Amino acid sequence: MTSSWRKRYKASVLRSNEFETLSGVPVAPVYGSNGAIDPEREPGEELSEELPGEYPYTRGPYASMYRSKLWTMRMFAGFGTAVDTNHRFREILQAGGDGLSTAFDLPTLMGRDSDDPKSEGEVGKCGVAIDTVEDMLDLFDKIDLAKVTTSMTINSPAPIILAMFIQAAHERGIERRLLGGTLQNDILKEYQAQKEYRFPPRPSVRLVVDTFRFCGTEMPKWHPISVSGYHIREAGSTAAQELAFTLANGFGYVEAGIQSGLDVDAFAPNLSFFFNSHIDFFEEIAKFRAARRIWARWLRGRYGAKNERSMQLRFHTQTSGVSLAAQQPEVNIVRTALEALAGVLGGTQSLHTNSMDEVLALPTERAARIALRTQQVIAHETGVANVADPLGGSYYLEALTDDIEAQAEAIFAHLDELGYGSILEGIYAAIENGYFVNEIANASYQIERKISSGKRTVVGVNAFTDGNDEDQIPILVIGPEVEAEQKRRLIKVRSQRDSQSVERAITELRKAAADPSQNTMPFLIEAARARATVGEVMNALEEVFGSWREPLAI
């Protein structure tokens, strides 16, 4: 144990609960190969083994982990209009949630207005509909954005949504420097898995770097990107592929930032990640531990990071939606609890727990509350948060961690070769030649073969089916009246805005987008202030950047 680790530990322990088992046995903050490590003891023989909070952070990014601060219980929500979702947000906060995560509907995710013909039938269905700043104002009505951190899961239109969020906060008297939260803004994984893109990869990455620059100077508490493996895993990848593709994308964004002239330590500390916690309990924990170790080594060794925070991979976790079953949906509570526990034992910084009914529809208020209560039971009743990396040193877990790391490094080597020494160029090449799509499709096919053949048991799906014919639980229904109401809201904003101001703002935005030396964020904020819609702004950018059509996979 080093003296610097001891100082960090002592400075960070803030929680007041007693650290002991239910039977009263005292619990040490961290354990090593020889048992408990006491941070209060006088400096003596230095420990050679790794500790939580020390490079390469396999055992966690912080010295005391959850003994000082629990993970953020950030529940994902969004449906209908902004008014509908605001009600759910406030219910989550009242139930004890301490962070919000916004789900947007498909038209918003694609950068289309609610009255676009391509939006018909999808408005408010899989998330909240956001067309203008007026929607953003209603979305966070009566919520103090200076105190509650907010995550927004959106990618291609992410800078536009961020601009609207900033403008809405400004109109509520909240300075942007006080805003804390995360923008997903991970466009590379869209070409690999989720497919919600509009522009070609290179100008899309340029917009991501614009948010790095803007947030680095204007929004010190904001994470401008959450590099996401979640959707890669939900599309069918293996755990190792999720890890490798996600970290490779992170390396790509680092290279893009450096190429734009930014110092790596100027933006890397605010990069965050978003991982899936799937059903194979120990594999998921090993994946999280390997991710931290790989990120630390690459940032220091390849990209020259010197700031400790640049090397500390911090991430949000969401339990696996694709692991849930429509049959016997109450059993999904058990699946979610185990996946959430894996995220906690893996050292996540924030967590969303899926609701039991999400395989059937958007969550009901009751189902969402049970999902939040699942986290609260793990945090306050199980004792797993009282020890940093409680499974560290397990023979099985350490071997799994090493194996997943080796698989990931093989994928990095392939991308590096494709890009002639550049991971970012390798990613562009792999998007164009269909590498990511094919790898994920093949992995998904193998998993489905195992389920179909019975080699892999899924309770209620291919085994233990008693009860499948019972009445289903109540689900949330989004009716056509939601789309009609959202269109009415949009028409009202258009009728009341200054059309000349909108036209000027859009014209200036086009000019900025055409000039790579310009940062588009100030122009996006001006367009938001003028009440330009998400669709109008996206269409203007598409005129400059062009559109993207996925190459045929072979």
Helices and strands as residue ranges (DSSP letters): H 3-12, E 30-32, E 35-37, G 65-67, E 72-77, H 82-94, E 99-103, H 106-109, G 117-119, H 133-139, E 149-153, H 158-171, G 176-178, E 181-183, H 188-189, I 190-194, H 201-218, E 222-223, E 225-228, H 230-234, H 239-259, H 264-267, G 268-270, E 271-277, H 281-301, H 308-311, E 315-319, H 331-345, E 350-352, H 365-381, G 384-386, H 395-418, H 423-432, H 435-453, H 480-496, H 499-514, H 521-529, H 534-545
